[in-house]
Amino acid sequence: MQNYVFVIDQNKQPLNPIAPKRARELLTKQKAAVFRMYPFCIILKHPVENPQPLSLTIKLDPGSKFTGIAILDDDKVVWAAELEHRGWQIKDSLQSRRSLRASRRSRKTRYRQPRFDNRKRKEGWLAPSLMHRVLTIETWVKRLCRYAPITQIAMELVKFDTQKMHNPEVDGVEYQQGELAGYECREYLLEKWGRKCAYCDQEGVPLQIEHIHAKSKGGSNRVSNLTLSCEGCNTKKGVKLIDEFLKKDPSRLEKIKRLAKQPLQDVAAVNSTRWVLFNALKNILPTTTGTGGQTKYNRTRLNLPKEHWLDASCVGDVENIELLTQQPLRIKSNGWGTRQMCGTDRYGFPTRHRERKQVHFGFRTGDIAKVIVTSGKKMGEYVGRVLCRKTGSFDIVTKLGRVAGINHRFCSSIHKKDGYSYGF
């Protein structure tokens, strides 16, 4: 089952999404035309007077690497997508730029006064890799609101708060020492250790919280001293020191010691951006929130698999869910390219010149094109992203690989570059 198709009228007014079968019928009868490929949207060739749009809700499950998106008509999921972020790629690029600039400063070049004292960060500043997540989600919410009559936003704001769910009035020491304390710790460990035994990698079995350094030998209850293990490994280890227990498996010993001190970066990234994202979304439409514990409870109760878009569907108060689609749109953030005019080697020295002109023969690198080659060794039909050259000889990157040396005359654009790549 595919996503429902977005529809707008001649005045670009969003109408109710329709089933793919109905969309094909309108296109065949030439009553509509394709307005946009990703997300797929058609435009009617006449205006619609006094439309009666549905009241759709867009639900979001923000994550550090993926964000689940679902559009619901009451309890029916009509459209879904999974958005892959590029925060870690941005972080690596900034670190690379920083190292190159640092190496240039250490050379014997002309004196330049330091400027770091003149730079001030605004209140609420977020690192570019974190702000990217907020801006990307905001962009897609605004984009979907242009193609569908969405009236409300629901997002997962906090990770787990089961104590508040059971007793909204709980506060103070009772809240700190209540059911939430242990439950959040368990969920933290499940995500940190990949929901499997740290000693034997066994999955799908009941896992127990285990002290890496036994309490009887001076170990503490700090999260950095806790891990997960199955009942067999926990009994076998007992109060042994981890160096003694894993002396025959040094690689696993080193891995556990490294992970024990490592913070949960994904959770930190989500916690840093959740309120900024909420404030950005509530300026678009009325926004409600839900907790991660509530989302997990709904998904488990409805017996749904663990998917980002299904988690989004389960955000907030949910009685039942009817899936009218099971084929979400896969969206990957690629960025818009680079403005760097001079390519460098790994030491920061210039090695090549970058062309200022980006559009060649009506195409730019990243456009999605349909290619029909009528003769020669590369004869056939291809759909993929184009890699442009000023000579007019393009490369086409398809799902099956790259096809090099395609003349621009065989190419016809079906989707302009917008910073994302798509798939199902």
RAPEJO-V254584 format. One record per pair of residues at least 24 apart in sequence whose ideal C-beta (glycine too) atoms are under 7 Angstrom apart, sorted by the first residue. I is the first residue (numbers start at 1). J is the second residue. D is the distance in Angstrom with one decimal. If there is no record, write none. Layout:
I_J_D ; I_J_D
This chain:
1_324_6.5 ; 1_325_5.1 ; 1_326_5.0 ; 1_327_6.3 ; 2_325_6.3 ; 2_327_5.1 ; 3_79_4.7 ; 3_80_6.5 ; 3_325_4.9 ; 3_327_6.5 ; 3_329_6.3 ; 4_78_4.2 ; 4_79_5.5 ; 4_324_6.7 ; 4_325_6.7 ; 5_40_5.6 ; 5_42_6.1 ; 6_39_6.2 ; 6_40_6.9 ; 6_41_4.0 ; 6_147_3.8 ; 6_148_5.6 ; 7_42_5.7 ; 7_44_6.7 ; 8_35_6.4 ; 8_41_6.5 ; 8_43_5.2 ; 8_147_6.3 ; 9_44_4.8 ; 9_47_5.2 ; 9_48_4.3 ; 10_44_6.0 ; 10_45_6.4 ; 10_46_5.6 ; 10_47_4.6 ; 11_47_5.1 ; 13_48_6.9 ; 13_51_6.8 ; 14_53_6.9 ; 14_146_6.6 ; 14_147_5.6 ; 14_148_5.4 ; 14_149_5.1 ; 15_48_6.3 ; 15_51_5.7 ; 15_53_6.4 ; 16_53_5.8 ; 16_54_5.1 ; 16_149_6.7 ; 17_78_5.3 ; 17_79_6.3 ; 17_148_5.9 ; 37_414_5.7 ; 37_415_4.4 ; 38_329_7.0 ; 38_415_5.9 ; 38_422_4.3 ; 39_147_6.7 ; 39_329_6.1 ; 41_147_4.9 ; 53_149_3.4 ; 54_149_6.0 ; 55_151_4.8 ; 56_148_5.6 ; 56_149_5.8 ; 56_150_4.8 ; 56_151_6.6 ; 57_152_4.6 ; 57_154_5.9 ; 58_141_6.3 ; 58_144_6.2 ; 58_150_5.0 ; 58_153_5.5 ; 59_154_4.6 ; 59_312_4.7 ; 59_313_6.1 ; 59_315_4.7 ; 60_137_6.5 ; 60_155_4.2 ; 60_156_7.0 ; 60_312_5.7 ; 61_156_5.2 ; 61_295_6.8 ; 61_308_5.9 ; 61_311_4.2 ; 61_312_4.0 ; 61_315_6.1 ; 62_137_6.3 ; 62_155_6.5 ; 62_156_6.5 ; 62_270_6.3 ; 62_274_6.8 ; 62_277_6.1 ; 63_270_6.4 ; 63_308_6.7 ; 64_266_4.0 ; 64_269_4.0 ; 64_270_5.5 ; 65_266_6.9 ; 66_308_4.8 ; 67_137_5.7 ; 67_308_6.9 ; 68_308_3.4 ; 68_309_4.4 ; 68_311_5.1 ; 68_312_3.5 ; 69_140_6.7 ; 69_309_6.5 ; 69_312_5.8 ; 70_309_5.4 ; 70_312_4.2 ; 70_313_4.3 ; 71_144_6.8 ; 71_148_6.2 ; 71_150_6.9 ; 72_313_6.7 ; 75_319_6.8 ; 75_320_5.2 ; 75_321_5.7 ; 75_322_5.8 ; 76_322_4.7 ; 76_324_5.3 ; 77_313_5.2 ; 77_321_6.3 ; 77_323_5.2 ; 77_324_5.9 ; 77_325_6.1 ; 78_324_5.3 ; 78_325_6.6 ; 79_325_6.5 ; 80_309_4.0 ; 80_325_5.7 ; 80_328_3.9 ; 81_309_6.5 ; 81_328_5.2 ; 81_329_4.1 ; 81_331_5.6 ; 82_308_4.7 ; 82_309_5.5 ; 82_328_5.5 ; 82_330_5.7 ; 82_331_6.8 ; 83_136_6.7 ; 83_140_6.3 ; 83_331_4.7 ; 84_331_6.6 ; 84_332_4.4 ; 84_333_6.3 ; 85_132_6.6 ; 85_133_5.3 ; 85_136_6.3 ; 85_333_5.6 ; 86_132_6.7 ; 86_333_4.3 ; 86_335_6.3 ; 87_129_4.1 ; 87_130_6.6 ; 87_132_5.5 ; 87_133_5.8 ; 87_269_6.7 ; 88_129_6.9 ; 90_128_5.4 ; 90_129_4.3 ; 90_132_5.7 ; 91_129_4.3 ; 94_128_6.6 ; 100_344_6.6 ; 100_348_3.9 ; 103_347_6.7 ; 103_348_5.2 ; 104_348_5.8 ; 124_276_7.0 ; 126_272_6.6 ; 126_273_6.6 ; 126_276_6.3 ; 130_269_6.1 ; 130_272_5.4 ; 130_273_5.2 ; 133_273_5.4 ; 134_273_5.4 ; 134_276_5.2 ; 134_277_4.9 ; 134_280_6.0 ; 136_333_5.8 ; 137_277_6.1 ; 138_280_5.0 ; 138_281_6.9 ; 141_281_6.3 ; 141_284_6.0 ; 142_284_6.4 ; 145_284_6.9 ; 150_285_6.7 ; 151_285_6.6 ; 152_285_6.1 ; 152_286_5.5 ; 152_288_6.9 ; 153_281_5.2 ; 153_284_6.9 ; 153_285_5.0 ; 153_287_4.4 ; 154_288_4.8 ; 154_290_6.5 ; 154_315_5.1 ; 154_316_4.7 ; 155_278_6.7 ; 155_281_6.4 ; 155_287_6.5 ; 155_289_6.0 ; 155_315_6.6 ; 156_290_5.5 ; 156_292_5.9 ; 156_295_5.7 ; 156_315_5.0 ; 157_274_5.6 ; 157_278_6.0 ; 157_289_3.8 ; 158_291_5.1 ; 158_292_6.6 ; 159_267_7.0 ; 159_292_4.2 ; 160_184_5.4 ; 160_187_5.5 ; 160_291_6.2 ; 160_292_4.9 ; 160_293_4.0 ; 161_291_4.7 ; 161_293_6.1 ; 162_293_4.6 ; 165_291_6.9 ; 165_293_6.5 ; 165_294_6.4 ; 185_223_6.6 ; 188_223_6.5 ; 188_264_6.4 ; 189_226_5.9 ; 189_227_6.9 ; 189_228_5.4 ; 190_228_7.0 ; 191_264_6.3 ; 191_267_6.8 ; 192_264_5.1 ; 193_227_6.0 ; 193_228_4.8 ; 197_228_6.3 ; 197_229_5.1 ; 197_230_4.4 ; 197_233_5.7 ; 198_227_4.5 ; 198_228_5.7 ; 198_229_5.9 ; 198_256_5.6 ; 199_229_5.4 ; 199_233_4.0 ; 200_230_6.5 ; 200_233_5.6 ; 202_230_5.1 ; 205_230_5.3 ; 206_231_6.9 ; 208_234_5.1 ; 210_234_5.1 ; 212_242_5.4 ; 212_256_6.9 ; 212_260_5.9 ; 213_242_7.0 ; 214_239_4.1 ; 224_260_5.4 ; 224_261_5.8 ; 227_256_6.6 ; 227_260_6.8 ; 288_316_6.1 ; 290_315_4.5 ; 290_316_4.0 ; 327_424_5.5 ; 329_422_6.4 ; 329_424_6.5 ; 330_422_6.6 ; 330_423_4.4 ; 330_424_6.3 ; 331_420_5.3 ; 331_422_6.0 ; 332_420_6.3 ; 332_421_4.7 ; 333_419_6.6 ; 333_420_6.0 ; 334_419_6.0 ; 334_420_6.1 ; 334_421_5.4 ; 335_419_5.9 ; 336_419_5.1 ; 355_390_6.6 ; 360_388_4.6 ; 360_389_6.7 ; 360_390_5.2 ; 361_392_5.8 ; 361_408_4.3 ; 363_388_5.1 ; 363_408_6.6 ; 363_411_6.5 ; 363_413_6.4 ; 364_388_6.0 ; 364_417_5.9 ; 366_417_3.4 ; 367_413_5.3 ; 367_415_6.9 ; 367_416_5.6 ; 367_417_5.1 ; 368_414_5.5 ; 368_415_3.9 ; 369_411_4.5 ; 369_412_6.3 ; 369_413_5.2 ; 369_414_6.3 ; 370_412_5.2 ; 370_414_5.3 ; 371_396_5.4 ; 371_406_5.7 ; 371_410_5.2 ; 371_411_5.2 ; 372_410_6.0 ; 373_406_6.7 ; 373_410_5.1 ; 378_403_6.1 ; 378_406_6.5 ; 386_411_6.3
